[in-house]
Amino acid sequence: MSLLPPEHDAPLPPARPGEGGTRVLTGVPYAQVPGFRPMELDLVLPPGDGAPVVVFLHGGGFRVGSRRSPGPAYDGKHPFELVARQGIAVASVDYRLSGEARWPAQLHDVKAAVRWLRARAGEIGVDGTRIAAWGESAGGHLAAMLGLTAGNPAFEGTVGVAGTAGPVRAVAAWYTPSDLAAVDDPADPESREALLLGAAPATVPQLAAEASPLTHVSPGAPPFLLLHGRADRMVPHELSERLYERLRAAGADAELHLFDGADHLWLGSDAAPEALDRTIAFLRGAL
């Protein structure tokens, strides 16, 4: 039994000024996992109070990456501050990587981040009833799962603030692996997906399906924006197409845009600015 209060109950750290009147809070604990480091997020807040929030989830194949970067296409360009200057707060979230914990710990973490944001919304100065999810690659997978599994207790977890995360208003997912069994070699025990699941997808087909956004599409899905490069060599653009088609077949509001010549992380193209502009416009409309 701990004699100290959980770190996610600690007072907010001081904010520093960002560009365009934004405010930035870094290293804010949102959940304390027993026997593990505190899980943290960074907040980029618009001027004034009452803004909606988008939860950003980084990529990295579930193996690497952090809340500090949305990918190499934006190094030094502060896209989170660009989003905040459009009136939407950004909560960029760290989650446990596959070398630290297996599925579904990652989804438990991001749901804990949403619960924390709702619980502390008044103190932060945001609107906890208007939350969306945005992610790239592995983070796009988690954003999609966050949008598609509201109310499913198997994916809620118990870390951090108690209760249920509740639904998010919208999901923006970039180059998303929507089917964890759709890998080059589903029997490879060292693939990104195998390290996440704890076994090669071919050997645990039910688990791979349960961990895939395609499985959880329903008529109650929130609006989705799916962006992908046609030249993506890590996550085939067909996976976004399949998710789009299933969302539309279920009657959900979904939009898909494919960028010619764009590889994973928008490399090899000038798609990054347009992808960000489309995402901001989508989030403003949904929130």
N, C-alpha and C positions, 0 to 999 in steps of 0.2 A: 504494500500500500504506500502510495506516494504521500509525503507530508507537504508537498508544494502544490499549488493550484496548477491545472493544466496550462501549457503555454498558450493555447488558443484563447484563453480567457484574459490574457495579459492586455494592458492598455496599448493602444495603437502607437507606433513610433512616430516621431515628428516627420512632417512632410517637408520635402525640398521643392523649390520652384522648378517647373519644367517650361518648355517652350509654349508660347501663346497663352500664358496664364494658367497652364495646367499645374497640377500638384502631383508629386511622386512619393510614394511610400514603398520602401524596399524591405524585403526579408520579414514579412508579416506572418507569424505562425497562424495556420488555420486548423491544424489538427496535431495532436500528440499521439503517436503510435507507440504502445508499450514496447520498450526495448529498442527503440529506433529513434533516429533524429527527428526533431519537429519538422512537419511538413510546412512549407512556406509558399507565399505568393507575393507578387509585387502589384501595387495598385497605381494606376495612372488615372487621375481624376480631372474632369473638366472644371472650369471655373463655375462657382456656384454649387448649389445642392440640388438633390432630387433627380440626378441623371440616371438613366438605365445603365446596365452593366453587361459587358460581354466577357465571358470566361475564355481566355486563350489557353490552348493546350499545345505544347511544343511537339515537334517530331523528333525522329532519331531511332526509328525502328524498335521502340520500347527499350532500347539498350543504352542510348546516350542522349544528350541534350539537356536543356534546362530552361527555366522560365525566362531567362535573360535574353533570349534571341528568338525571333520568328523565322530564322533561316538566313543563309548567306546573301540572298538577293537584297536584303534590307540592312546590311551591316552599316552602322553609322547614320541611318536615315530615320530612326525613331518612329516606326510606323504606329506604335501604340499612342504616342503623343498626337500623331495625325488623327487617329480615331477619336481620342479624347477631345481634340479641338473641334470635332464635329458633334460634340455633345454626348458621347457615349464613353462611360468609364470602362477601363480595361483591367481585369484581374488576371495576370499571367501566372499560371499555377505550375509548381513542381509536383510530380507524382512519383511513386516508387517505380524504379526501372526493373527490367526483367532479371537483372543480376541481384536484385534486392528482395524481390517478392514475385510470386507467380500470380497469374490471373485468378480471380478478378480484383486483386488488391488495387490495381491502377484505377479501375472504375470506382471502387470504394473511396479512393482518395479524392477524385474529382467531385464525387457527390458530397463528400465532406466539405469541400471548398464551397459548394453552392449553399449548403446548410449554414456555413459560417457567414457567408455574405448576407444571407437573409436575416440571420440573427443579429448581425452587427450593422445592418444597413443604416439605421438612424445615426449611429455614431460615426460611420464613414461619411455619411452625407449623400447616399445614393438611394435609388428606389428598388427595394428588394423584391418587388412584385414584377419587375421587368428585367429579366435575366435571359441572355442568349448564350450560345456556345459557339466557339470558333476554334478550329484546329487544323494543323497541317500534317499529312502523312499519318504516323501513329497517333498524333494528337487529333487528326481528323476522324480517325476511327473512334477515339474516346469521345469526341464531341458528338458524333452520330449516336453512339451508345447512350450518351447522356440524354439525347433527345428522344430516343426510342424506348427507353426502359423505365420511364417514370411510373411509379407505383409497383414496381417489381421488387419485393423484399429481398430476393436472392442477390441483387446487385447493389443494395443500399449500403451495407457495411455498418460498423458500429464505432468507427474512429471519429474523433472530434465531437462536434456538437450533436446531441441526440436528436432524433426525429427523422423525418424524411426530406429528401432534397426537393421533391416536387418537380413539376414540369418546367422546362425552359421554353421560352417564347419562339425561338428559331435556332437553326443550326447552319453555320457556314463551314463547309468541309472541303479542304484542298487535298487533291491527289490521295484519296482515302482508300485504304485496303478494306473493302467492304466484306470480303469473304476470306477468312484466314486459312481456308483449305486450298485457295487458288494461288499456290506458289509453284515455283519452277519444279521443285522436288518435294512433294508433301511427305515423303518418308525420311527427309533429311533431319536428323535430331539436332543439328546445329543451326538451323534456319532461325531467323528472327522470330517467326511465329512459334516454332518449337520451344525456343527458350522462354517465351512468354507463357505458353501453356504448360510447360514441364514435360512435353513429349511431342514427337513429330505429329503434325495434324492427321496424317493417314492412320496413325495408331489410336487416336482419340477423336474420331469423327464427331461424336455427339458434343464433346467439349468445344471443338473447333467451331461447330455450328452455333452453339450457345454464345460464343464469344464474338460472333460476326454480326454486324449491323443488318445484313440482309435478312437474317432470321427474325428480327424484331419489328419489321415494318408492319404498320397497322393503319387503319383509317384515322386513328387519333394522332398520327405523327405531326409534329410542328412543321412549319415551312422550312424547306431545305434549299440552300444554294450549294451546288457542287461544281467545283472548278478543277480542271485537270489538263495536263499537257499531252498532246497526241504523241510526243516523242519520249514519254516517260519510260525509262528502262528499269526502274525499280518497282513501281506499282503500275501495272497496265491501265490505260485509261478506260478499258472495258469494265473495270470494277466500279468506276463511277457511273458508267452508262447503265450497268445492271442495277445499281442502287436507285438511280433515277427512274428506270422503267418500273421497278417494283413499287416505289413510292407513288408514281402516277397511277399504276394499276390499283393501288389501294385507295385512291381518291385524295391523296395528300397533295399539298401545294409544293411543287418542286421545280427548280430551275437548274439546267446543266449548261455549262459553257466549256468547250474544249479549245485549247490554244495550239495552233499549228506551230511545230518546231520546238515546243517547250519540253524540256526534260524535267526530271524530278527537281523540286525546289526552284522551278522556273529557270533552271540553268540553260544556257545556250539560246536564250530568247530575251525579248524585251517585254515579256508578259507580266512581270511583277507589278509595275505601277497600275496596270489595268485590273489585275486581280484584286489589288487592295481597294481601288476605287469601286469596283463592283461589290466588294464585300461591305464597304462602308455604306453604300447606297442601299443594299439589301438590309443591313442591320437597322439603318435609320427607318426604313419602311416598316420593318417588323416590330420595332420597339417604340 
